[in-house]
Amino acid sequence: MATLEELTVIATQEIEDAKPMYAQVNNERREFTDAEYDQAVTDLANSKYDKQENGYKRARQEAYLPLAEQLDMQYWDGVNGTTLWADHIEQVKTDNPKPA
């Protein structure tokens, strides 16, 4: 996994490649100031770092079935001797692994 400093280097290059970038201020289009470019690099690096560290969590949250459905699966697994709920959880975790 990359450090924030390594991701900052990548973000800096991506922002450099995207230049010129513009802001709309008071109905006037103008190029970013140096401070705005610096902020864009910081924001992009932080976004990349957050995605690296927490992206799997958000992906899992989206992939899990609603709790009511999970509880129903657990009930029917107990009644029928099946493992549908455990299989669902395992599939979500396999599809969205936690970074090493």
Backbone bond lengths (Angstrom), bond angles and torsions (degrees), N, CA, C in turn:
res aa  C-N    CA-C-N  psi(-1)  N-CA   C-N-CA  omega(-1)  CA-C   N-CA-C  phi
1 M - - - 1.442 - - 1.528 108.75 -
2 A 1.288 114.28 146.43 1.462 120.70 -176.65 1.528 110.59 -83.46
3 T 1.317 115.18 149.26 1.457 120.38 174.23 1.526 108.48 -82.11
4 L 1.324 115.44 166.72 1.463 119.52 177.35 1.525 110.16 -62.04
5 E 1.312 116.94 -36.24 1.469 120.22 178.96 1.525 110.96 -64.37
6 E 1.325 117.10 -41.93 1.468 120.56 178.10 1.532 110.82 -64.99
7 L 1.309 116.01 -40.12 1.460 119.67 178.49 1.523 111.66 -69.25
8 T 1.325 117.07 -29.53 1.462 120.89 175.81 1.521 110.58 -65.24
9 V 1.321 117.06 -39.13 1.467 121.13 177.17 1.533 109.68 -62.26
10 I 1.332 116.14 -44.23 1.464 120.38 178.94 1.525 110.27 -64.03
11 A 1.334 116.24 -44.68 1.464 120.74 -179.75 1.523 111.00 -62.51
12 T 1.323 116.55 -39.97 1.465 120.58 179.09 1.525 110.33 -59.67
13 Q 1.324 116.47 -44.72 1.460 119.85 179.69 1.522 111.29 -65.05
14 E 1.327 117.00 -40.67 1.464 119.91 179.63 1.527 111.47 -64.14
15 I 1.321 116.87 -39.85 1.466 120.20 178.24 1.529 109.96 -68.47
16 E 1.324 117.20 -40.81 1.467 120.52 176.80 1.523 110.91 -59.69
17 D 1.338 116.09 -41.10 1.462 120.80 179.92 1.533 112.10 -68.27
18 A 1.333 115.96 -26.50 1.469 120.51 -177.89 1.531 113.06 -87.07
19 K 1.323 117.50 -6.82 1.468 120.20 -178.25 1.512 110.21 -65.52
20 P 1.314 119.07 146.35 1.466 126.33 0.09 1.521 110.62 -81.77
21 M 1.337 115.59 146.78 1.459 122.51 174.93 1.529 107.49 -113.21
22 Y 1.316 115.01 150.12 1.458 118.94 -172.64 1.525 111.74 -126.60
23 A 1.331 114.34 152.85 1.462 122.73 173.76 1.516 107.95 -119.92
24 Q 1.323 115.29 147.57 1.456 121.32 175.93 1.527 106.60 -103.82
25 V 1.340 116.71 112.67 1.459 121.86 -177.95 1.523 108.51 -128.85
26 N 1.343 115.25 122.50 1.465 120.51 -179.83 1.528 111.82 50.66
27 N 1.323 115.97 47.78 1.462 122.75 -179.93 1.521 113.32 60.57
28 E 1.314 116.29 22.76 1.458 120.63 177.84 1.525 108.55 -125.14
29 R 1.318 114.89 130.27 1.462 120.83 178.97 1.518 108.39 -90.24
30 R 1.360 114.64 128.14 1.461 119.01 178.68 1.524 108.75 -142.84
31 E 1.320 114.82 155.62 1.463 118.99 178.41 1.521 109.59 -70.63
32 F 1.339 115.20 150.25 1.457 120.56 176.48 1.525 110.51 -54.17
33 T 1.318 115.58 147.53 1.463 120.99 170.53 1.525 107.68 -80.67
34 D 1.339 116.32 169.43 1.470 119.81 177.17 1.526 110.65 -58.37
35 A 1.328 116.95 -40.23 1.469 120.64 179.35 1.524 110.94 -64.11
36 E 1.317 117.48 -37.69 1.465 120.63 178.67 1.524 111.24 -69.56
37 Y 1.325 117.29 -37.98 1.463 119.50 174.27 1.527 110.24 -62.67
38 D 1.329 117.03 -43.58 1.469 120.83 178.39 1.527 110.27 -60.04
39 Q 1.326 116.28 -42.68 1.465 120.09 179.69 1.518 111.06 -66.49
40 A 1.320 116.80 -36.80 1.467 120.57 178.34 1.528 110.45 -63.34
41 V 1.319 117.07 -40.05 1.471 121.00 177.39 1.523 109.84 -63.66
42 T 1.324 116.52 -47.41 1.465 121.07 -179.80 1.522 110.86 -60.27
43 D 1.327 116.58 -45.79 1.465 120.73 -178.99 1.525 111.29 -63.69
44 L 1.324 117.18 -43.41 1.462 120.77 -179.48 1.523 110.92 -65.99
45 A 1.323 117.56 -43.16 1.468 120.79 178.94 1.524 110.72 -62.75
46 N 1.330 116.83 -44.02 1.466 120.14 178.91 1.522 111.27 -64.37
47 S 1.319 116.73 -37.84 1.454 120.61 178.48 1.529 110.89 -64.58
48 K 1.324 116.53 -44.29 1.460 120.91 178.21 1.531 110.81 -62.53
49 Y 1.333 116.51 -41.67 1.460 120.97 179.75 1.531 110.66 -64.99
50 D 1.328 116.97 -43.57 1.460 120.95 178.94 1.525 110.64 -63.03
51 K 1.319 116.79 -42.90 1.469 119.65 178.75 1.529 110.86 -62.47
52 Q 1.333 115.93 -41.19 1.461 120.80 179.31 1.533 110.79 -63.11
53 E 1.318 116.89 -44.17 1.454 121.57 -174.73 1.534 113.26 -81.91
54 N 1.327 117.72 -32.47 1.457 120.79 -170.82 1.515 114.80 -125.59
55 G 1.311 118.00 -2.09 1.456 120.84 -176.72 1.517 113.21 -59.13
56 Y 1.327 116.35 -37.53 1.460 119.30 -179.28 1.529 111.14 -64.98
57 K 1.335 116.97 -31.72 1.465 120.36 179.99 1.526 110.57 -66.37
58 R 1.327 115.52 -45.89 1.461 119.25 179.43 1.532 110.70 -64.93
59 A 1.332 116.11 -40.09 1.466 119.72 179.31 1.530 110.65 -63.17
60 R 1.335 116.93 -40.07 1.463 119.91 178.06 1.524 110.75 -65.50
61 Q 1.328 117.05 -43.22 1.462 120.35 -179.54 1.524 110.73 -58.15
62 E 1.313 116.63 -39.81 1.462 120.75 179.62 1.525 112.10 -71.81
63 A 1.341 116.83 -30.22 1.462 120.41 -175.80 1.527 113.49 -84.20
64 Y 1.335 117.61 -28.36 1.464 119.44 179.58 1.522 110.75 -64.16
65 L 1.296 115.70 141.46 1.457 120.85 173.30 1.530 108.75 -68.28
66 P 1.331 117.70 157.94 1.465 119.91 176.56 1.535 111.06 -57.24
67 L 1.326 116.28 151.08 1.459 120.61 -175.86 1.526 112.88 -57.66
68 A 1.324 116.95 -38.10 1.460 118.89 179.25 1.532 110.72 -59.64
69 E 1.326 116.76 -41.00 1.469 120.14 178.00 1.528 111.17 -68.25
70 Q 1.331 116.22 -37.68 1.468 119.07 178.37 1.529 111.02 -64.99
71 L 1.330 116.59 -41.53 1.466 119.86 178.16 1.526 110.72 -63.99
72 D 1.318 116.78 -39.59 1.458 120.46 177.21 1.525 110.24 -63.46
73 M 1.326 116.38 -41.26 1.471 120.23 177.66 1.527 110.28 -61.18
74 Q 1.335 116.39 -42.62 1.462 119.68 179.84 1.527 111.05 -62.91
75 Y 1.331 115.42 -42.97 1.467 119.20 178.54 1.525 110.41 -58.37
76 W 1.341 116.19 -52.16 1.459 119.77 -176.67 1.525 112.34 -68.52
77 D 1.319 117.21 -29.85 1.473 119.15 173.22 1.523 110.20 -61.55
78 G 1.349 116.25 -42.23 1.462 120.11 178.50 1.515 112.29 -65.43
79 V 1.321 116.82 -39.44 1.467 121.64 -179.75 1.524 110.86 -69.95
80 N 1.348 115.67 -44.67 1.470 120.31 -172.48 1.522 114.41 -96.47
81 G 1.329 116.99 -6.10 1.468 118.97 -178.31 1.515 112.61 70.74
82 T 1.336 117.01 27.35 1.461 121.28 -179.79 1.533 109.76 -100.79
83 T 1.317 116.12 178.35 1.476 121.70 -179.20 1.522 111.06 -130.18
84 L 1.324 117.08 34.80 1.465 120.24 -177.05 1.529 112.41 -59.11
85 W 1.330 117.05 -43.20 1.465 120.16 -178.53 1.532 110.49 -64.87
86 A 1.314 117.81 -49.72 1.464 121.49 179.68 1.524 110.65 -61.17
87 D 1.320 116.99 -37.68 1.464 121.01 177.80 1.531 110.68 -64.59
88 H 1.334 116.57 -40.94 1.473 120.65 178.25 1.529 110.48 -62.26
89 I 1.319 116.98 -47.69 1.469 121.14 -178.98 1.520 109.89 -62.28
90 E 1.303 117.24 -44.20 1.468 121.22 179.81 1.530 110.95 -61.95
91 Q 1.330 116.99 -41.19 1.474 120.57 179.99 1.517 111.03 -63.80
92 V 1.336 117.40 -43.25 1.466 120.93 178.92 1.529 110.34 -62.21
93 K 1.316 116.71 -43.83 1.474 120.03 179.95 1.527 111.54 -68.30
94 T 1.315 117.70 -35.64 1.467 121.12 177.45 1.523 111.07 -68.46
95 D 1.325 116.35 -41.56 1.464 120.85 -179.38 1.536 113.00 -71.03
96 N 1.337 116.45 -23.16 1.473 122.05 -176.74 1.526 108.76 -132.63
97 P 1.338 117.74 71.86 1.466 120.38 -173.96 1.525 112.32 -70.04
98 K 1.318 113.97 149.83 1.457 121.08 174.38 1.516 107.64 -73.71
99 P 1.336 117.76 133.52 1.470 119.61 179.43 1.530 111.44 -60.25
100 A 1.297 115.85 146.42 1.462 120.97 -179.44 1.513 111.54 -74.85
